[in-house]
Amino acid sequence: LMTLGRLPLLSRWGVASMMRPWVLGARVPVVSFGRSFTTRRLASFRTIVDTPDGIEQGVTELTNTPKHGSTACFAEPFPLVSGGVLPEIHVRWEQWGDPNAPGERTVVICPSLSHGSHAKSHDEDPRHGWWEHIVGPGKGIDTHKYRVICASVLGAPFGTTSPLSLDPQTGRRYGTTFPQITPEDQARVHGKLVFDYLKIPKIHAVVGSSL
């Protein structure tokens, strides 16, 4: 067990290197265990309306927190640790529990590269989630007690920007031109979603299944 400032970190799973960029100053405990609608925030980011065929149908002003999440797009350059830049980033995220719960009752899940944001089923997407046995009422991550947020990680093919995404500068999929990314970049994307987009200044815990 290591500590970073006041933050307990479990080094066995390499959590320190992944989470360091956005736990510093946030003072949240970091622990490692082994689709929808909306809008636009002026100048900084927007949220795409998802459709069955994945085509954007339009955007609206964000006035309420989505019940089960959405796909947010930060329409600004995102610098990478390697020196590269992504012209914009899309972040697919889902949530369970009370969407208006304060940060002190919010838990963020960071999935592995082989899993997306769908950690648990819900009424908008009844498919079995990859952490169905962990997340839910009365379970390890209790959705009666906590607001639970899970976002697909940068680079994974589950809605967040990846080699499968369209490069807005060419109109084609990134493919092999997708820049090199690091766990630090992935953590910063989660931080932008939580702190900048969802406006949650402090959270109860971050839980990860990999990295």
N, C-alpha and C positions, 0 to 999 in steps of 0.2 A: 504494500500500500504506500503510495507516495502522496504528497500534498503539493499543491501549487497555490501559494498564498494561503487562503482560507479554504481552498477547494480540495476535497478528497478525490484522488484519482486512482483508478485501478489500472496499474501499468501492465498487468499480465496480458491484456487484450489490446494494448497500444492506444488506449483512449486518449492519453495525454496529447499525442501528436495530432489527433483528429479534432479534438474539442478546444484546444488552447485558444484559437483566435477569437472565439466568442463567449467563452466562459470568463475570461479575464475581465474583471470589473462587474460582471453580472452576478457573481457570488451565488451560483446554483450548484447543487451537488451533482456530480457526474457518475453514473453507474453503468456498467456494461454487463449484459446477460448473454453472453455466448456469442364516380367521376363528376359534373355538377354545374355550377353557374357562377357568374357575377360580373366584374366591373373594371373601373379604371381610377387610378389616383393621379391627378394632373401632374404632368412633366416627369414624374419619377417612375411610376409603374402603372400597369393596367391588368385587368383580369379577363381572360378570354371566356366566352360562353362556349362550353363544350357541346358537341353534337355527336350523334352516333357515328358519323363518318369523319369526325375530327376536324371539320371545317368551321372556321369562325363565322358565326352568324351575326354578331354585333356585340356592342358593349354598352353598359349603362352605368350610371353613377352608383357607387357603392354606398348604400345607406344602412344596410343591416348585415350583421355577420352571417355568412352562409351556414346553413344547418350542418352540412357534412363536408364542406370544403369546396375547392375549385382549382383552377389553374391560373396562377398569377404570373404576369409577365413584367419584369423590370426593364422598361424600354430605355436603357442607358448602358454604356459600355461597362463591362465587368472585367477588371484587370485580374490576371491570373498570376500565381506565384512564379510560374515558369517564364513570365515575361510576355506571354500571349494575351490576347484580349478577345472576349466574346462580345459582339455588338449588342446583344440583349440576352436575357435569360428567362426561361419559362420554368415555373416551379409547380408541379402537381402536388396538392396536399389534401388531406382528409382529416376530419376530426369527429370525436364522439364525446358524449357527456354534454354538460351545459355550455353552449358556445359563448355565454356571457360571464362565465366564471372568471374571477380575478386571477392574475398571474400566480398568486400564492397557491392556487388550486389547479395549476396547469402543468401537465407533463408532456414533454416532447419526445417522440420516438424517432430514432434515426435508423432506417432499415439498411440492410446489406445491399450490395450491387445487384444481387439476384432477386430482390424483392422490391415492390413498389410501395406506394402510400397506403394500399388497401390492407392494413393490418387486421381489420375486423369488419365483418359484414354490417350493413345498416339498411334502413328502409329504401334508400335510393340506389343501393348496390348490394343485393342479398348474397353475392358470392362469398364463399368461405374465405376469411382473411388468413394471412400467413401466421398471425399471432392470435388467432381466435381463442385459443385456450388460455391466453395471458391477459387479454384486454376485454373488459366487459363488466357488467354489474356484479359486484361481490368477488371479482377475480383479482389476480395479483395487481393489475393496474385497474383500479375500480372506477368505472365511468359514472357511478352514482356519486362518487366523491370528487373526481377530478375531470377537468376538461383535458382530453387527450388529443394531441396533434401529431400527425405523421406525414412527412413529405418525402417523395422520391428523391434520391440523391443525384447530384450533378453527374452526368456521364452514364447513368443507368437508363435502359430503354423503357421507362415506365412513366413518361409524361414530362419529366423535367428535362431540360436541354441536354442533348446527347448527340452522338454521331448520326442518329436517325432523324434529328431535327432539321428543319430547313434553315439554311444560312440566309438571313434577310438581305445580305449583300449580293448573293448570286441567285437566290430563288431555288437552289438545289440543296439536297441533303448534304450535311457536312461530310459524312463518310470518313475517308482517311485524312481529310483536311482538318478534322476536329483537333483543336490544340491540346497539348498535354495538360492534364489537371492533377491536382494533389488532394489528399484528405483535407488539407487546410482550406483549399478552394471550396470543397464540399461543405465544410463546416460553416464557412462564411455565407454560403447560399442559404443554409438553414437559418443563420443569424439574421439575414436580411428579411426572410419571411416572417420570423417571429418578432423581431424588434422593430423593423421598419414598416412592414406591411400590416401585420396584425396589431402593431402598437402595444406589445406586451413588454413592459420594461424589466420585469423580473419573473422568473418561473420557479416552480417547485423543484423540478428535476428533469434531467435529460437521460434517456435510456437508449442504449444501442444494442443491436443484435450482431454487429460485425464491425470491421475496421478498428 
